[in-house]
Structures are given as structure tokens and as C-alpha cells.
């Protein structure tokens, strides 16, 4: 896996290739949606913060997470986050309770499975 600065440099080169000419960091930064100093820092080895990772992923795709060694966000969870404020409070509460029940049941399942494995039971 390339370093993030090498990854970003390759994206800059792709951007230039698409335009058919060399370009400035200002234009590349505008294309990404961040400031030129940020692009410069990243090319020198500084890693982006999570908010900027999201911006980069929206432009370059989820492989940005891979290059940075971060887990890719779950699309279902992202959808829930996007619409959460539009869900009525009583349904929000029910979703939270369902998730908590699932977690409690799953913990019990994991413990039982672990105990069976220790005893050699499939």
C-alpha cells in the first residue's frame, strides 16, 4: 500500500493527465475542495483529519480509507446518520433499543459459542 503522500501525488498526476497539462496545487486543491496549504502538508507527509478524509473519499473513492489504514465507513450507518434528524423521536428510541437488545443477545451468543469451543463442542 502506498503512503498517503504518494497516493495523493498519483491523484495529482491523474488530474494533470485529465487536463492535458501541468497544473498548480491551487487548482488541484480547488478540485478536491480543500486549501492549497492542506494539499502541500499532505504531500509532505502529514495525514488528513477525519473530516478531510471524508472530503477526499467523496472525490477519490473509499480507497482513501485503505491507504490511511482506516476502516471504511458502513454505508448503512451513513444513511441512518443522514436521515436521523428526520426520524420521529419515538422511532429513534425504538431503533436505539433494538440495537441495544441485539448487542445484549449477541454478547450472550458469543460467550456461549466461546464456552462450547473451549469444551470442544461445535
C-alpha positions in Angstrom: 0.0 0.0 0.0 1.5 3.4 -1.0 2.0 6.1 1.6 -0.7 8.7 1.7 1.6 11.4 0.2 2.4 9.1 -2.7 -1.2 8.3 -3.2 -2.1 12.0 -3.3 0.7 12.6 -5.7 -0.6 10.0 -8.0 -4.1 11.6 -7.8 -2.4 15.0 -8.7 -0.7 13.3 -11.7 -4.1 11.8 -12.8 -5.7 15.2 -12.5 -2.9 16.8 -14.7 -3.3 14.0 -17.2 -7.0 14.5 -17.5 -6.4 18.2 -18.0 -3.6 17.5 -20.5 -1.1 19.8 -18.8 0.7 20.5 -15.6 -1.3 22.4 -13.0 -0.9 24.3 -9.8 -1.6 23.0 -6.3 -4.2 25.7 -6.1 -6.2 24.2 -8.9 -5.8 20.7 -7.6 -6.9 21.9 -4.1 -9.9 23.6 -5.6 -10.7 20.4 -7.4 -10.6 18.4 -4.1 -12.4 21.1 -2.2 -9.6 22.0 0.4 -7.0 24.7 0.7 -3.7 24.6 -1.1 -1.7 24.6 2.2 -3.5 21.4 3.2 -2.6 19.7 0.0 1.0 20.9 0.5 1.1 19.5 4.0 -0.3 16.2 2.9 2.2 15.9 0.0 5.0 16.4 2.6 3.7 13.5 4.8 1.1 15.0 7.1 -2.1 12.9 7.2 -5.5 14.4 6.9 -8.0 14.6 9.8 -11.2 12.5 9.6 -13.3 15.4 8.2 -10.8 15.9 5.4 -10.7 12.1 4.8 -14.4 12.2 4.1 -13.9 15.1 1.6 -11.1 13.1 -0.1 -13.1 9.9 -0.2 -16.0 11.8 -1.8 -13.7 12.9 -4.5 -11.4 9.9 -4.9 -13.4 7.0 -3.5 -13.3 4.8 -0.4 -9.7 3.5 -1.1 -8.5 6.7 0.7 -9.5 4.9 3.9 -7.4 1.9 2.9 -4.3 4.0 2.1 -4.6 5.6 5.5 -5.2 2.3 7.3 -8.7 3.4 8.4 -11.8 1.3 8.4 -14.2 2.2 5.6 -17.5 3.7 6.9 -20.5 1.4 6.8 -23.0 2.7 4.1 -26.0 1.7 6.1 -24.8 3.6 9.2 -24.0 6.6 7.0 -27.6 6.5 5.6 -29.0 6.3 9.1 -26.8 9.3 10.2 -28.0 11.3 7.2 -31.7 10.8 7.9 -31.6 10.6 11.8 -33.0 14.1 12.4 -36.0 13.3 10.2 -36.9 10.2 12.1 -39.5 10.8 14.8 -38.1 10.7 18.3 -40.2 7.6 19.3 -38.8 5.7 16.3 -35.3 6.9 17.1 -35.7 5.5 20.6 -37.0 2.2 19.2 -34.0 1.9 16.9 -31.7 2.5 19.8 -33.5 -0.1 22.0 -33.4 -2.6 19.2 -29.7 -2.1 18.7 -29.1 -2.5 22.5 -31.2 -5.7 22.6 -29.2 -7.0 19.6 -25.9 -6.2 21.3 -27.0 -7.9 24.6 -28.3 -11.0 22.8 -25.1 -11.2 20.6 -22.8 -10.9 23.6 -24.6 -13.9 25.2 -24.3 -15.8 21.9 -20.6 -15.0 21.7 -20.0 -16.2 25.3 -21.9 -19.4 24.7 -20.0 -20.1 21.4 -16.7 -19.4 23.2 -17.6 -21.8 26.0 -18.6 -24.5 23.5 -15.3 -24.2 21.7 -13.4 -24.5 24.9 -15.2 -27.7 25.6 -14.6 -29.0 22.1 -18.3 -28.8 21.2 -19.0 -27.4 17.7 
